[in-house]
Amino acid sequence: MTSAQLDAYLRRLGIARPQRPTSEALRELHLRHLLTVPFENLSVHLGEEIALDEKRLLDKVTEARRGGFCYELNGAFGTLLTALGYEVELLAGRVYGDEGRLGIPFDHLALRVRTAEGDTWLADVGFGAHSHYPLAPGERGEQDDPGGSFRVVEAVPDPAGARGGDTPGTGDLDVLRDGKPQYRLETRPRALGDFAAGAWWHSTSPRSHFTRSLICSRVTEDGGRITLGGHRLKTTCADGTHASRELETDDEVLAVYRESFGIELDRVPTVRNPVAGD
């Protein structure tokens, strides 16, 4: 990562370069990322390649001023943190879906980050509605966050196979939000290229929810969230109240992408694999 790329990334986040790679600086970087770089899958529906290459990830965030999904957002964020002096490891996860079943291997990418003080954090700016700040992976109690109440627990196998017959490896962790499992993480470090198959599956498979729906979402300054799913705009306040409305024209949709997410598009994306009946 060049100095120019680093400065451009920090300008996108609206934050000055930290003097040291501390836990406090990490918390601010994490929140600023969620506020300014949206979780979105527009590339899937615009016919754009999902490339897990550090330069292309950085260019997408800084030059194109776009967002992405977990592989892109956490891949780029991990590169930024490394350039700032943090020790960063990529972790592979499997997301809990319907009936508690686990998704495909390399379903999700999260970051284990070590700071100058020797603290270790689980950072994740690529899971949509999730924690606003990094979580402590070694803490087994409740971790209160503006995004909910989180727990990180040691994963245990399910003898009945109700969760996809998954047998966790030594040290695997489950991340829970408000008591509900979100994803299971391996604890051994991975390389960015290891996630290529997962990114390909999620961007091409008719079974992937990313090919069946449009999403563009970010945290708002008041601690809530704004989400555009196709033509439906939803705003959620920090207290959990929400409102939604259907945008009537493509011009309205493009204006929301531009004004609420900083994304300039010349056409409205259309869903790649629409679900029958939608």
C-alpha positions as MATLAB code, in Angstrom:
seq = 'MTSAQLDAYLRRLGIARPQRPTSEALRELHLRHLLTVPFENLSVHLGEEIALDEKRLLDKVTEARRGGFCYELNGAFGTLLTALGYEVELLAGRVYGDEGRLGIPFDHLALRVRTAEGDTWLADVGFGAHSHYPLAPGERGEQDDPGGSFRVVEAVPDPAGARGGDTPGTGDLDVLRDGKPQYRLETRPRALGDFAAGAWWHSTSPRSHFTRSLICSRVTEDGGRITLGGHRLKTTCADGTHASRELETDDEVLAVYRESFGIELDRVPTVRNPVAGD';
ca = [
       0.000    0.000    0.000;
       1.550    3.293   -1.093;
       1.506    6.459    0.977;
      -0.847    8.009   -1.594;
      -3.263    5.076   -1.300;
      -3.134    5.298    2.489;
      -3.898    9.033    2.454;
      -6.737    8.524   -0.042;
      -8.280    5.805    2.145;
      -8.126    7.975    5.253;
      -9.678   10.881    3.328;
     -12.544    8.570    2.358;
     -13.039    7.763    6.033;
     -12.735   11.418    7.035;
     -10.091   10.693    9.645;
      -6.502   11.774   10.304;
      -3.662    9.257   10.284;
      -3.292    7.772   13.807;
       0.047    8.411   15.461;
       0.195    4.834   16.768;
      -1.747    1.602   16.076;
      -3.687    1.687   19.352;
      -7.002    0.144   20.391;
      -8.589    3.580   20.637;
      -7.525    4.436   17.077;
      -8.838    1.075   15.850;
     -12.252    1.774   17.362;
     -12.427    5.106   15.551;
     -11.257    3.622   12.241;
     -13.793    0.799   12.552;
     -16.725    3.134   13.169;
     -15.685    5.619   10.474;
     -15.512    2.749    7.978;
     -19.070    1.688    8.788;
     -20.268    5.300    8.484;
     -18.643    6.043    5.129;
     -18.059    2.823    3.152;
     -21.339    0.992    2.491;
     -21.970   -2.713    2.620;
     -23.234   -3.347   -0.919;
     -23.455   -6.045   -3.594;
     -24.046   -3.795   -6.601;
     -21.118   -5.245   -8.553;
     -22.875   -8.619   -8.639;
     -25.839   -7.060  -10.457;
     -23.858   -4.638  -12.600;
     -21.764   -7.408  -14.134;
     -18.560   -6.213  -12.434;
     -15.889   -8.719  -11.433;
     -15.282   -9.335   -7.727;
     -11.482   -9.335   -7.658;
      -9.661  -10.221   -4.434;
      -6.555   -8.267   -5.306;
      -5.338   -5.665   -2.821;
      -4.790   -2.910   -5.388;
      -8.196   -3.409   -6.983;
      -9.887   -3.496   -3.595;
      -8.193   -0.254   -2.598;
      -9.048    1.371   -5.933;
     -12.704    0.413   -5.500;
     -12.879    2.038   -2.066;
     -10.739    5.122   -2.719;
     -11.005    5.962   -6.425;
     -14.414    4.554   -7.357;
     -15.761    5.501   -3.883;
     -17.731    2.283   -3.694;
     -18.288   -0.295   -0.985;
     -18.567   -4.054   -1.263;
     -19.318   -7.188    0.721;
     -17.216   -8.958    3.344;
     -14.287  -10.106    1.196;
     -13.859   -6.649   -0.301;
     -14.546   -4.503    2.769;
     -12.544   -6.501    5.295;
      -9.878   -7.231    2.683;
      -9.378   -3.517    2.049;
      -9.685   -2.600    5.743;
      -7.096   -5.215    6.685;
      -4.695   -3.721    4.140;
      -5.253   -0.260    5.617;
      -4.694   -1.473    9.175;
      -1.487   -3.270    8.207;
      -0.170   -0.084    6.586;
      -0.932    1.768    9.839;
       1.175   -0.669   11.854;
      -1.405   -3.120   13.159;
      -0.801   -6.872   13.048;
      -3.669   -8.276   10.988;
      -4.767  -11.844   10.274;
      -7.608  -12.890    7.989;
     -10.073  -15.370    9.493;
     -12.518  -17.589    7.601;
     -16.099  -17.885    8.789;
     -19.362  -19.652    7.964;
     -22.569  -17.683    8.376;
     -25.560  -19.114   10.229;
     -28.625  -19.214    8.002;
     -32.106  -20.662    8.213;
     -32.712  -23.115   11.038;
     -29.196  -22.530   12.348;
     -27.488  -24.160    9.379;
     -23.992  -23.034    8.492;
     -23.113  -21.676    5.074;
     -20.331  -22.711    2.740;
     -16.651  -22.798    3.762;
     -15.029  -19.374    3.368;
     -18.519  -17.904    3.567;
     -17.244  -14.842    5.427;
     -13.993  -12.984    6.059;
     -13.240  -11.227    9.351;
     -10.061   -9.759   10.869;
      -8.052  -10.513   13.992;
      -6.108   -7.366   14.873;
      -3.319   -6.860   17.406;
      -2.513   -3.366   18.613;
       0.558   -1.571   19.920;
      -0.619   -2.209   23.499;
      -0.777   -5.956   22.847;
      -4.581   -6.103   22.747;
      -6.324   -8.478   20.325;
      -9.599   -7.537   18.630;
     -12.051   -9.053   16.196;
     -12.732   -6.388   13.562;
     -15.517   -6.776   11.008;
     -16.698   -3.938    8.748;
     -18.202   -6.337    6.199;
     -21.208   -8.051    7.787;
     -23.918   -5.462    7.305;
     -25.829   -4.900   10.551;
     -23.236   -5.888   13.152;
     -21.097   -4.371   15.910;
     -20.067   -0.743   15.473;
     -16.792   -1.357   17.296;
     -14.321   -4.266   17.343;
     -15.127   -7.168   19.674;
     -12.785   -8.810   22.176;
     -12.439  -12.431   20.967;
     -11.168  -13.634   24.347;
     -14.059  -12.157   26.343;
     -16.831  -14.677   27.068;
     -19.339  -12.299   28.624;
     -21.758   -9.890   26.972;
     -20.148   -7.079   24.994;
     -22.526   -4.148   24.733;
     -22.285   -2.166   21.523;
     -24.517    0.361   19.725;
     -25.244   -2.453   17.235;
     -26.518   -4.858   19.915;
     -25.320   -7.166   22.666;
     -22.575   -9.495   21.433;
     -20.909  -12.611   22.750;
     -17.957  -14.597   21.430;
     -18.073  -18.220   22.591;
     -16.211  -21.428   21.888;
     -17.992  -23.418   19.179;
     -19.301  -26.875   20.026;
     -20.340  -29.623   17.578;
     -24.023  -30.420   17.111;
     -24.447  -34.221   17.429;
     -27.805  -34.132   15.634;
     -26.327  -32.348   12.641;
     -29.027  -29.683   12.772;
     -26.453  -27.080   11.898;
     -25.269  -28.654    8.703;
     -23.267  -31.499   10.252;
     -20.409  -29.122   10.958;
     -17.718  -30.257   13.353;
     -15.730  -27.269   14.575;
     -11.972  -27.358   14.604;
      -9.944  -26.701   17.704;
     -10.540  -23.171   18.903;
     -13.382  -22.271   16.510;
     -15.546  -19.435   17.775;
     -19.228  -18.538   17.421;
     -20.179  -14.852   17.316;
     -23.657  -14.114   18.686;
     -25.718  -10.935   18.443;
     -28.584  -10.495   20.915;
     -28.362  -14.209   21.674;
     -28.589  -15.341   18.041;
     -25.557  -16.974   16.348;
     -24.264  -14.860   13.462;
     -21.259  -16.805   12.208;
     -18.630  -19.371   13.156;
     -14.971  -18.411   12.817;
     -11.892  -20.531   12.377;
      -8.999  -19.144   14.384;
      -6.124  -20.086   12.079;
      -5.015  -17.274    9.745;
      -5.757  -17.381    6.024;
      -4.528  -15.589    2.896;
      -6.782  -13.325    0.825;
      -6.617  -15.737   -2.108;
      -8.146  -18.490    0.023;
     -11.488  -16.672   -0.186;
     -11.634  -16.592   -4.008;
     -13.957  -19.596   -4.280;
     -16.343  -18.162   -1.688;
     -16.436  -14.801   -3.460;
     -17.065  -16.529   -6.794;
     -19.899  -18.634   -5.346;
     -21.600  -15.688   -3.682;
     -21.374  -13.555   -6.824;
     -22.581  -16.231   -9.292;
     -24.635  -18.981   -7.633;
     -28.450  -18.825   -7.940;
     -28.482  -20.135   -4.349;
     -26.552  -17.149   -3.012;
     -28.673  -14.431   -1.423;
     -26.269  -11.901   -2.951;
     -27.371  -12.813   -6.484;
     -31.066  -12.818   -5.537;
     -31.335   -9.397   -3.943;
     -29.868   -5.891   -4.015;
     -28.423   -4.310   -0.890;
     -26.668   -1.040   -0.084;
     -26.447   -0.152    3.595;
     -24.408    1.836    6.088;
     -24.472    3.061    9.675;
     -25.780    6.618   10.148;
     -24.305    9.331   12.361;
     -27.059    8.900   14.958;
     -26.202    5.206   15.371;
     -28.994    3.930   13.154;
     -28.831    2.516    9.640;
     -29.955    3.435    6.154;
     -30.572    0.657    3.624;
     -31.570    0.686   -0.017;
     -32.784   -2.674   -1.302;
     -33.767   -2.297   -4.928;
     -36.397    0.478   -4.870;
     -37.189    0.168   -1.141;
     -35.508    2.685    1.163;
     -35.428    1.824    4.863;
     -34.151    3.949    7.717;
     -33.659    2.535   11.205;
     -33.081    4.738   14.240;
     -30.751    3.897   17.111;
     -33.786    3.064   19.294;
     -34.907    0.410   16.807;
     -37.806    2.300   15.253;
     -37.821    2.282   11.485;
     -39.595    3.587    8.433;
     -39.567    2.481    4.803;
     -40.913    3.695    1.504;
     -40.911    2.580   -2.095;
     -39.030    4.806   -4.524;
     -41.126    5.290   -7.647;
     -38.559    6.162  -10.318;
     -35.060    5.161  -11.314;
     -33.993    8.791  -10.913;
     -35.012    8.661   -7.248;
     -33.007    5.472   -6.756;
     -29.909    6.938   -8.386;
     -30.276   10.081   -6.248;
     -30.318    7.993   -3.031;
     -27.220    6.071   -4.121;
     -25.505    9.403   -4.779;
     -26.710   11.477   -1.820;
     -26.927    8.839    0.930;
     -24.076    6.509   -0.051;
     -21.778    8.646   -2.223;
     -22.102    6.175   -5.107;
     -22.425    7.542   -8.641;
     -24.162    5.145  -11.027;
     -25.295    5.693  -14.611;
     -28.040    3.081  -14.359;
     -30.056    1.284  -11.717;
     -28.833   -2.270  -11.056;
     -31.312   -5.080  -11.719;
     -31.348   -8.300   -9.719;
     -29.285  -11.011  -11.363;
     -31.270  -14.033  -10.133;
     -34.718  -12.800   -9.029;
     -36.683  -15.169   -6.802;
     -39.826  -16.491   -8.472;
     -42.835  -14.464   -7.419;
     -40.884  -11.322   -6.551;
];
